[in-house]
Amino acid sequence: MSQTVHRFGNLYAPITCHAWNKSRTQIALSPNNHEVHIYQRNGSDWKLLDVLNQHDLRVMGIDWGPNTNRIVTCAVDRNAYVWTQGADGKWKPTLVLLRINRAATCVKWSPDENKFAVGSGARLISVCYFESENDWWVSKHIKKPIRSTITSIDWHPNNVLLVAGSADFKVRVFSAYIKDIEKTPEATPWGTKMPLGQLMVEFVNSSCGGGWIHDVVFSPDGNKVCWVSHDSTINIADATKGNTVIKLRTEFLPFLCCVWLTSNSLVVAGHSCIPILYSLTPEGQLVFVGKLDTSQKKQSGGLSAMNIFQSLDKRSTSEVNDTKLDSVHQNAITNICQYTGEKGHLKSFSTSGMDGLLVIWDLITLEKAIQGLKIV
């Protein structure tokens, strides 16, 4: 496992979220404010290409469609914009009619990129699609039985089902079928009837205390859902096994994000500031494999105990700096994105966090990483 660390210009603000273009030569990120910065890789440096500043309040979500090359953003100002690149290379916004009265919290393109979903504090999900007759983006709402803020969303590979985690300790799988733009969906292990807003299944994360959901993600085949919550647990539900839930309570601080590496292994990260690898065994157990961050804390100049006490005696302070963490990230990791490889066969991924760093974690080849870490 190796990693490369990137910092963008003089940016030391937290990175709220980030997304890559298809070729991974450009990145869109938000420096914890109302702007989205587009950077182009220039050797080992990054060149600022454009600043998207149409939002009035803090940007909460960014997603970059690899095939259509469109960017969608959402923010606390209750708006979402679809950005298209003009012939001059500049990005031009199109306002989306979300029809919400609370902050937008997350956004994600569907796999076919013909629609996207926006979660919000209005206790609903806006499923948005382009209406060619009026030349604008419109939305349809999924409301029931949501009773709290949507914190995370993810799309099923079939482009129809949508999983959402919320602050009421629940994870729900909905149908986001839009009959105006797509064919009738085929049956899945999650269910057969799929009109828009149909609740396929609901999972309650309230056993042994519970916690609000920070991130949810479908497995590569779409048959499993993983979520991480504020009670420091990792949960996996399998639709092919009667929606049974595997729950693992960990010793780490709460996780904020997760990503599947393969159909049976995943990486989680959060307040512990390090990405951690877990594996799902054939027996249906979720087991800890290892920490992917192998950094070592630098020694503090070889100060002896006598020097430390002399420093305390002279200045009432210690010259030993214990504020640097034994990890690459120096604050919570808030976002994980696929970098290279296909979904379910990732070769590398990127993380960003509250320390303003972006780190690319290279698995070399996934097969070697699996053998080296003894993933089942």
Buried (B, 14 or more C-beta within 10 A) or exposed (E): BEBEEBEBEEBEBBBBBBBBBEEBEBBBBBBBBBBBBBBBBEEEEBEEBBEBEBBEBBBBBBBBBBEBBBBBBBBBBBBBBBBEBEEEEEBEBBEBBBEBEBBBBBBBBBBBBBBBBBBBBBBBBBBBBBEEEEEEBBBBBBEEEBEBBBBBBBBBBBBBBBBBBBBBBBBBBBBBBBEEEBEEBEEBBBBEEBEBBBBBBEBEBEEEEBBBBBBBBBBBBBBBBBBBBBBBBBBBBBBEEEBEBBBBEBEBEBBBBBBBBBBBBBBBBBBBBBBBBBBBEEEEEBBBBBBBBEBEEEEEEEBEEEBBEEBEEEEEEBBEEEEEBEBBBBBBBBBBBBBBBEBBBBBBBBBBBBBBBBBBBBBEEBEEBBEEBEBE
